[in-house]
Amino acid sequence: MNIIPYFGYLCSRTGIWVLIATLIAAYSKTQISAALNTFVFFIGMLTGYYIYSAFLFGFFPTSYFLLWGSIALASPFLAAIVWIAKNNLRLAWILPALPMGLLLSLSLAVGIFYIHLNYIEEFIMYAVLCVVFYKTPKQLAATIAVSFVIKQVSPFHF
């Protein structure tokens, strides 16, 4: 397996960006720094990517830029939620399920009688977030249960 094409494929999927942004927000010193660090990360990535694509390939996909730009604008709010999930014991029972549920949605196909692993990489990222947000066994079990519910009711399926 060639590592560079695989790395490019992995970095073009949503899961890695959810993981990186969650780690930046969770390990920031304050809630404000979590919001700012995550926002700067996304703005930097978007700017770099779209300048690169415009320079190298000669096109600028405006609709995608607006979509991802609006997500970048929402990232400070989401980063603040992640920071609270990591640092507030009472809210640690439910808030970590938001990014975890998204990664679970990206990794699994769940039906009434089956569970199918679509992407092992996103499932590993989900496991990393289980470790990041771990407080107690009961809290982890509750977070995993809520993330499964989020996966089932989420209107966003990638």
C-alpha positions as YAML, in Angstrom:
chain: A
units: angstrom
residues:
- id: 1
  name: MET
  ca: [0.00, 0.00, 0.00]
- id: 2
  name: ASN
  ca: [1.31, 3.43, -0.93]
- id: 3
  name: ILE
  ca: [1.23, 5.67, 2.12]
- id: 4
  name: ILE
  ca: [0.99, 9.04, 0.36]
- id: 5
  name: PRO
  ca: [-2.19, 8.27, -1.66]
- id: 6
  name: TYR
  ca: [-3.70, 6.63, 1.43]
- id: 7
  name: PHE
  ca: [-2.87, 9.69, 3.55]
- id: 8
  name: GLY
  ca: [-4.41, 11.95, 0.89]
- id: 9
  name: TYR
  ca: [-7.54, 9.78, 0.84]
- id: 10
  name: LEU
  ca: [-7.79, 9.84, 4.63]
- id: 11
  name: CYS
  ca: [-7.33, 13.61, 4.84]
- id: 12
  name: SER
  ca: [-10.06, 14.19, 2.27]
- id: 13
  name: ARG
  ca: [-12.68, 12.60, 4.54]
- id: 14
  name: THR
  ca: [-14.63, 14.41, 7.24]
- id: 15
  name: GLY
  ca: [-13.63, 12.17, 10.15]
- id: 16
  name: ILE
  ca: [-10.02, 13.30, 10.42]
- id: 17
  name: TRP
  ca: [-11.06, 16.96, 10.57]
- id: 18
  name: VAL
  ca: [-13.63, 16.21, 13.27]
- id: 19
  name: LEU
  ca: [-10.95, 14.38, 15.25]
- id: 20
  name: ILE
  ca: [-8.32, 17.11, 14.88]
- id: 21
  name: ALA
  ca: [-10.77, 19.91, 15.74]
- id: 22
  name: THR
  ca: [-12.06, 17.95, 18.74]
- id: 23
  name: LEU
  ca: [-8.53, 17.36, 20.02]
- id: 24
  name: ILE
  ca: [-7.63, 21.04, 19.57]
- id: 25
  name: ALA
  ca: [-10.74, 22.15, 21.46]
- id: 26
  name: ALA
  ca: [-10.57, 19.51, 24.20]
- id: 27
  name: TYR
  ca: [-6.94, 20.22, 25.08]
- id: 28
  name: SER
  ca: [-7.07, 24.01, 24.93]
- id: 29
  name: LYS
  ca: [-6.51, 25.82, 28.24]
- id: 30
  name: THR
  ca: [-9.72, 27.87, 28.23]
- id: 31
  name: GLN
  ca: [-13.05, 27.84, 26.48]
- id: 32
  name: ILE
  ca: [-12.17, 31.01, 24.56]
- id: 33
  name: SER
  ca: [-8.83, 29.61, 23.44]
- id: 34
  name: ALA
  ca: [-10.61, 26.42, 22.32]
- id: 35
  name: ALA
  ca: [-12.96, 28.50, 20.18]
- id: 36
  name: LEU
  ca: [-10.18, 30.66, 18.74]
- id: 37
  name: ASN
  ca: [-7.72, 27.82, 18.14]
- id: 38
  name: THR
  ca: [-10.31, 25.73, 16.32]
- id: 39
  name: PHE
  ca: [-11.50, 28.67, 14.24]
- id: 40
  name: VAL
  ca: [-7.95, 29.61, 13.24]
- id: 41
  name: PHE
  ca: [-7.24, 25.97, 12.35]
- id: 42
  name: PHE
  ca: [-10.25, 25.74, 10.04]
- id: 43
  name: ILE
  ca: [-9.71, 29.15, 8.44]
- id: 44
  name: GLY
  ca: [-6.05, 28.28, 7.84]
- id: 45
  name: MET
  ca: [-6.91, 24.91, 6.33]
- id: 46
  name: LEU
  ca: [-9.64, 26.36, 4.10]
- id: 47
  name: THR
  ca: [-7.50, 29.24, 2.93]
- id: 48
  name: GLY
  ca: [-4.55, 26.98, 2.20]
- id: 49
  name: TYR
  ca: [-6.66, 24.38, 0.42]
- id: 50
  name: TYR
  ca: [-8.57, 26.79, -1.81]
- id: 51
  name: ILE
  ca: [-5.51, 28.88, -2.68]
- id: 52
  name: TYR
  ca: [-3.69, 25.63, -3.50]
- id: 53
  name: SER
  ca: [-6.54, 24.36, -5.69]
- id: 54
  name: ALA
  ca: [-6.91, 27.70, -7.46]
- id: 55
  name: PHE
  ca: [-3.16, 28.01, -8.08]
- id: 56
  name: LEU
  ca: [-2.46, 24.38, -8.98]
- id: 57
  name: PHE
  ca: [-5.66, 23.40, -10.79]
- id: 58
  name: GLY
  ca: [-6.96, 26.79, -11.90]
- id: 59
  name: PHE
  ca: [-10.43, 26.58, -10.39]
- id: 60
  name: PHE
  ca: [-12.18, 27.88, -7.30]
- id: 61
  name: PRO
  ca: [-15.28, 25.91, -6.23]
- id: 62
  name: THR
  ca: [-17.34, 28.74, -4.72]
- id: 63
  name: SER
  ca: [-20.23, 26.59, -3.47]
- id: 64
  name: TYR
  ca: [-17.90, 24.27, -1.55]
- id: 65
  name: PHE
  ca: [-15.99, 27.24, -0.19]
- id: 66
  name: LEU
  ca: [-19.21, 28.79, 1.11]
- id: 67
  name: LEU
  ca: [-20.31, 25.48, 2.66]
- id: 68
  name: TRP
  ca: [-17.03, 24.81, 4.44]
- id: 69
  name: GLY
  ca: [-16.67, 28.49, 5.30]
- id: 70
  name: SER
  ca: [-20.01, 28.42, 7.09]
- id: 71
  name: ILE
  ca: [-18.87, 25.32, 8.99]
- id: 72
  name: ALA
  ca: [-15.68, 27.18, 9.92]
- id: 73
  name: LEU
  ca: [-17.80, 30.06, 11.21]
- id: 74
  name: ALA
  ca: [-19.74, 27.59, 13.40]
- id: 75
  name: SER
  ca: [-16.54, 25.94, 14.68]
- id: 76
  name: PRO
  ca: [-15.94, 28.32, 17.63]
- id: 77
  name: PHE
  ca: [-19.37, 27.49, 19.06]
- id: 78
  name: LEU
  ca: [-18.81, 23.75, 18.55]
- id: 79
  name: ALA
  ca: [-15.31, 23.99, 20.02]
- id: 80
  name: ALA
  ca: [-16.71, 25.65, 23.13]
- id: 81
  name: ILE
  ca: [-19.13, 22.74, 23.51]
- id: 82
  name: VAL
  ca: [-16.27, 20.25, 23.16]
- id: 83
  name: TRP
  ca: [-14.18, 22.14, 25.74]
- id: 84
  name: ILE
  ca: [-17.11, 22.05, 28.19]
- id: 85
  name: ALA
  ca: [-17.57, 18.33, 27.47]
- id: 86
  name: LYS
  ca: [-13.95, 17.69, 28.43]
- id: 87
  name: ASN
  ca: [-13.83, 19.96, 31.49]
- id: 88
  name: ASN
  ca: [-17.31, 19.81, 33.08]
- id: 89
  name: LEU
  ca: [-18.03, 16.62, 35.04]
- id: 90
  name: ARG
  ca: [-21.83, 16.90, 34.90]
- id: 91
  name: LEU
  ca: [-22.01, 17.67, 31.19]
- id: 92
  name: ALA
  ca: [-19.39, 15.02, 30.38]
- id: 93
  name: TRP
  ca: [-22.21, 12.48, 30.39]
- id: 94
  name: ILE
  ca: [-23.83, 13.81, 27.22]
- id: 95
  name: LEU
  ca: [-21.80, 16.49, 25.39]
- id: 96
  name: PRO
  ca: [-18.95, 14.22, 24.19]
- id: 97
  name: ALA
  ca: [-21.55, 12.22, 22.32]
- id: 98
  name: LEU
  ca: [-21.85, 14.98, 19.71]
- id: 99
  name: PRO
  ca: [-18.45, 14.55, 17.99]
- id: 100
  name: MET
  ca: [-18.41, 10.86, 18.91]
- id: 101
  name: GLY
  ca: [-21.83, 10.34, 17.31]
- id: 102
  name: LEU
  ca: [-20.63, 12.03, 14.14]
- id: 103
  name: LEU
  ca: [-17.56, 9.77, 13.93]
- id: 104
  name: LEU
  ca: [-19.73, 6.74, 14.64]
- id: 105
  name: SER
  ca: [-22.07, 7.84, 11.87]
- id: 106
  name: LEU
  ca: [-19.10, 8.06, 9.52]
- id: 107
  name: SER
  ca: [-17.76, 4.62, 10.47]
- id: 108
  name: LEU
  ca: [-20.78, 2.33, 10.89]
- id: 109
  name: ALA
  ca: [-23.84, 1.31, 8.95]
- id: 110
  name: VAL
  ca: [-26.45, 0.23, 11.48]
- id: 111
  name: GLY
  ca: [-29.70, -1.48, 10.60]
- id: 112
  name: ILE
  ca: [-32.31, -3.30, 12.62]
- id: 113
  name: PHE
  ca: [-30.49, -6.63, 12.42]
- id: 114
  name: TYR
  ca: [-26.95, -5.68, 11.49]
- id: 115
  name: ILE
  ca: [-23.98, -3.45, 12.16]
- id: 116
  name: HIS
  ca: [-21.49, -3.06, 9.33]
- id: 117
  name: LEU
  ca: [-18.11, -1.35, 9.67]
- id: 118
  name: ASN
  ca: [-17.72, 0.95, 6.66]
- id: 119
  name: TYR
  ca: [-14.50, 2.73, 7.62]
- id: 120
  name: ILE
  ca: [-12.09, 1.32, 10.19]
- id: 121
  name: GLU
  ca: [-10.18, 4.62, 10.33]
- id: 122
  name: GLU
  ca: [-13.20, 6.58, 11.56]
- id: 123
  name: PHE
  ca: [-13.98, 3.83, 14.06]
- id: 124
  name: ILE
  ca: [-10.42, 4.12, 15.41]
- id: 125
  name: MET
  ca: [-10.95, 7.90, 15.65]
- id: 126
  name: TYR
  ca: [-14.15, 7.18, 17.57]
- id: 127
  name: ALA
  ca: [-12.16, 4.99, 19.97]
- id: 128
  name: VAL
  ca: [-9.61, 7.80, 20.40]
- id: 129
  name: LEU
  ca: [-12.43, 10.16, 21.40]
- id: 130
  name: CYS
  ca: [-13.69, 7.52, 23.86]
- id: 131
  name: VAL
  ca: [-10.26, 7.71, 25.53]
- id: 132
  name: VAL
  ca: [-10.12, 11.52, 25.36]
- id: 133
  name: PHE
  ca: [-13.50, 12.00, 27.04]
- id: 134
  name: TYR
  ca: [-13.25, 9.09, 29.50]
- id: 135
  name: LYS
  ca: [-14.19, 9.98, 33.10]
- id: 136
  name: THR
  ca: [-15.78, 6.82, 34.57]
- id: 137
  name: PRO
  ca: [-17.05, 3.54, 33.11]
- id: 138
  name: LYS
  ca: [-20.69, 4.66, 33.60]
- id: 139
  name: GLN
  ca: [-20.03, 7.99, 31.91]
- id: 140
  name: LEU
  ca: [-18.35, 6.26, 28.97]
- id: 141
  name: ALA
  ca: [-21.24, 3.79, 28.62]
- id: 142
  name: ALA
  ca: [-23.76, 6.65, 28.69]
- id: 143
  name: THR
  ca: [-21.75, 8.63, 26.14]
- id: 144
  name: ILE
  ca: [-21.49, 5.61, 23.83]
- id: 145
  name: ALA
  ca: [-25.24, 4.97, 24.14]
- id: 146
  name: VAL
  ca: [-26.07, 8.61, 23.35]
- id: 147
  name: SER
  ca: [-23.66, 8.59, 20.41]
- id: 148
  name: PHE
  ca: [-25.48, 5.54, 19.00]
- id: 149
  name: VAL
  ca: [-28.78, 7.41, 19.35]
- id: 150
  name: ILE
  ca: [-27.27, 10.48, 17.64]
- id: 151
  name: LYS
  ca: [-26.02, 8.22, 14.85]
- id: 152
  name: GLN
  ca: [-29.54, 6.83, 14.33]
- id: 153
  name: VAL
  ca: [-31.46, 10.13, 14.40]
- id: 154
  name: SER
  ca: [-28.89, 12.38, 12.72]
- id: 155
  name: PRO
  ca: [-30.05, 13.88, 9.43]
- id: 156
  name: PHE
  ca: [-26.40, 14.00, 8.33]
- id: 157
  name: HIS
  ca: [-25.15, 10.72, 6.89]
- id: 158
  name: PHE
  ca: [-21.83, 10.76, 5.09]
...
